C-alpha cells in the first residue's frame, strides 16, 4: 500500500533469473497476461511479476486527482519491487501502461530498471497520443469516462474489448476470454477512467535515458486497431540509442494473448541480450 492505495500483485517463475514486471493497459487487469505467464519456458527463464494498476480491478480505486500524479505510479512500481525483492527489473508495459516508463524515469536518476519493453504501448502521455492513436480510440472515451446511462457504459466497454484483437480474429475469440476482459473493464469506475487518461507527466527524462543507452524493446501488432505500431516505432526509435523493434504481422493490440509464444520469445532474447552486456 502506498498513500492509502492498495496494489494487488502476484508473481511466478524463477527468482534467480532476470526479473520482469508487467503492467496491463487501460480498463483491463493483470489477468490479461494469463496465457503468457502460463508458458513453461517463460517461467523457467524469468521471474515474472504482474500487478493491477491503481484505479483498476483488484487494486485501490481512488477518485482524487492527486492519486494519479506521476509520482504515485513510480511509487506503486517501487512498492511491488520491494515486496518481491526485485533487483533492477525490466519494465513491461502494455498499451496505456507503456507510459509508466516515463514515470519511472522521472522519479529516479539513475533509473532503477534494466530496460523497457513496450507491448502495443503508448510511449508517454501527451502530444504523442494523437500521432499514434487510431481513430476508434477517442470514440471509446465518452462511454467509459462519462456515460449517460449504464447501458452505454457497458456497451462501450464491450466495443473497447472487441478492439483489443486483430479484426480477423474477433469471431474466433473464446467467449470466456471476452467475458474476462469485459468483466475487468466493468471494474473501472468512470471517475477513475477520467483521471487515468487525463493525467500528465514529463517524458523528457525517459528520452534522456534513452539517449544514454537505456535499452528499449518495442513489440507491436501490425494489425493493432488502437495504437499504430508503425508510428510508435517511427517516433521513438530515434530517441533510444539501444532500441529493437518488432512489428508482428496479423497480430492486434493484445499481442501477448494472440501469439504468446512469439512475444515470450522476443522478450526472453531481449532480456538475455541486455543482461549479458551488463
Buried (B, 14 or more C-beta within 10 A) or exposed (E): EBBEBEBBBBBBBEEEBBBBBBBBBBBBBBBBBBBBBEBEEBBEBBBBBBBBBBBBBBBBBBEEEEBBBBBBBBBBBBBBBEEBEBEBBBBBBBBBBBBBBBBBBBBBEEBBBBBBBBBBBBBBBBEBBEEBBBEEBEEBBEBBBEBEEEEBBBEBBBBBBBBBBBEEBBEEBEEEBBEBBBBBBEBBBBBBBBBBBEBEBBBEBBBBBBEEEBBBBBBBBBBBBBBBBEBBBEBBBEBBEBBBBBBBEEBBBBBBBBBBEBBBBBBBEBBEBBBEEE
